Amino acid sequence: MRPDPERDFAGGLAGNLLSGFAFWFFLPGAWRRVRASGSQLLGLFLLNLALGVTYDFYAVGTGAGQFDPLALPAVSFWALPALAAAWWIAGLVGQGTNGPPGGARRGFVPLATAAFALSCIESLAASALAVAADAIPAIDRRYDTLSWAPLIWLALAYAVAAVRFPESAAANAAATGNPENATPPHPSASLPPWRRTAAFVLAFGLTLAPQWAIDPGAQLWNAPPDANTAQAGDTQSEQTFYSQFDLLDEALAAVTPAQSGRTQLFTISFAGDGTQDVFLHEATAADAIMDNVFDTSGHDIVLANNSAHPDAHPFATASSLERAIDTMADRMNPGSDVLAVFLTSHGSPDHRLVVSLPPYQFDDITPQALRSMLDEAGIRYRVIIVSACYSGAFVAPLETPDTMVITASAADRSSFGCRDGAQWTDFGRAFFADALARDGSFEDAFRSAVKAIAARETREHEIPSQPQIFIGNGIRERLRTLQTHRGDGGSFADT
């Protein structure tokens, strides 16, 4: 006899997890490990949530996040189709056997337990894949496709388990000599082919299809909004929109005037596409690295679009970028100080930097528009860094003797790494996290990044992105007078 899962809860939970692994690898006899009860269903459900939060801790940081109860419906939605699938499959296999009246649904709890156990294994597999994507470029580049693999495997494993369920339960009853252990109505349970096929399709379809309705960005543990801003709200609310005016004014007012007598760096970091977190992560992390290297505190601003936290930073728009450039020009010493503008987003083949935060409609950034903003503000010394596909098109329109332009790709090439869940794009990691934090020089960091990116793309058989650089003689001489402040010298690879 199997232990009573109500009396031995921990042992039952461990047994169900082992059964989940057995189902996952299509091992025979997996059903014999199942400990089916209501308490086990609840335990597996809570364990699945805990596994998700554990990954959130990894992605966000335990000390830099907050619990988001509004995400609970999204992260727990999987349980509803799992229960529905178990109910219908139990009825299907029960009606396909000869047994006592009322026994058709006796397989519901075991089938639901198997589904919940498999979901825990899927959570482990999905988290492991995401962690691997952070460390292995080949996985990172294909993550959007590979992320479906654990879900498809889950659906397939559950479908096979559902088909095996009647015969496995009957065999278990025969082995124990107790027909009550046969969760189908009769120990001689056997399904005709059409019912086996129907059980397979139901299990596979009801496990996989609802995934399209789930918000992939929902997390119970989220990065909090900026400490100086209000809590994130609905992107469609008027309050959010109008609060942006005050938010931008406060951020611009916090920019302090330059000190005389030395060259200082002022920075603007701009995350254009608000539909993916990677651009927000990259802009804020790049801002932190430039502060650590060049001591830009008080001389920096982050403009960022983000659907999850629209109030975390002033919106990244053409208008806010222009105001930020004008403010920097007002605070800088025009004859000596340098403005670095870092733009990260998707790029389009017609050479526009995407600026997006649904449902708002924003104008994209063109190289000509950026050049006009800088010229009209009177910014002389400029470092422009663009991390986007096709960003090489920004080089020629921005060239001046006092300008450095660095781009993640050539004008006709894509760059890589802008996936959901990533902390950096490939170029951003190579340039900022791996090189600038170490070298303390924009030019040296670019050359290091180019070598690293070329080696990676060769290994992964990618079409080379061909990062570009232009350096005017005036800006090269000016940057030599820019002092670095290395801070603690720590690694920023996981910032």
Secondary structure as GFF3:
##gff-version 3
##sequence-region A 1 495
A	DSSP	alpha_helix	9	24	.	.	.	ID=ss1
A	DSSP	three_ten_helix	30	33	.	.	.	ID=ss2
A	DSSP	alpha_helix	38	60	.	.	.	ID=ss3
A	DSSP	beta_strand	66	67	.	.	.	ID=ss4
A	DSSP	three_ten_helix	69	71	.	.	.	ID=ss5
A	DSSP	alpha_helix	72	76	.	.	.	ID=ss6
A	DSSP	alpha_helix	79	95	.	.	.	ID=ss7
A	DSSP	alpha_helix	108	135	.	.	.	ID=ss8
A	DSSP	alpha_helix	137	141	.	.	.	ID=ss9
A	DSSP	alpha_helix	143	146	.	.	.	ID=ss10
A	DSSP	alpha_helix	149	176	.	.	.	ID=ss11
A	DSSP	three_ten_helix	179	181	.	.	.	ID=ss12
A	DSSP	alpha_helix	193	208	.	.	.	ID=ss13
A	DSSP	three_ten_helix	209	213	.	.	.	ID=ss14
A	DSSP	beta_strand	221	222	.	.	.	ID=ss15
A	DSSP	alpha_helix	238	253	.	.	.	ID=ss16
A	DSSP	beta_strand	265	271	.	.	.	ID=ss17
A	DSSP	alpha_helix	277	294	.	.	.	ID=ss18
A	DSSP	beta_strand	300	304	.	.	.	ID=ss19
A	DSSP	alpha_helix	318	331	.	.	.	ID=ss20
A	DSSP	beta_strand	338	344	.	.	.	ID=ss21
A	DSSP	alpha_helix	367	377	.	.	.	ID=ss22
A	DSSP	beta_strand	381	387	.	.	.	ID=ss23
A	DSSP	three_ten_helix	391	394	.	.	.	ID=ss24
A	DSSP	alpha_helix	395	398	.	.	.	ID=ss25
A	DSSP	beta_strand	403	407	.	.	.	ID=ss26
A	DSSP	alpha_helix	426	428	.	.	.	ID=ss27
A	DSSP	pi_helix	429	436	.	.	.	ID=ss28
A	DSSP	alpha_helix	437	439	.	.	.	ID=ss29
A	DSSP	alpha_helix	442	459	.	.	.	ID=ss30
A	DSSP	beta_strand	468	471	.	.	.	ID=ss31
A	DSSP	alpha_helix	473	479	.	.	.	ID=ss32
###
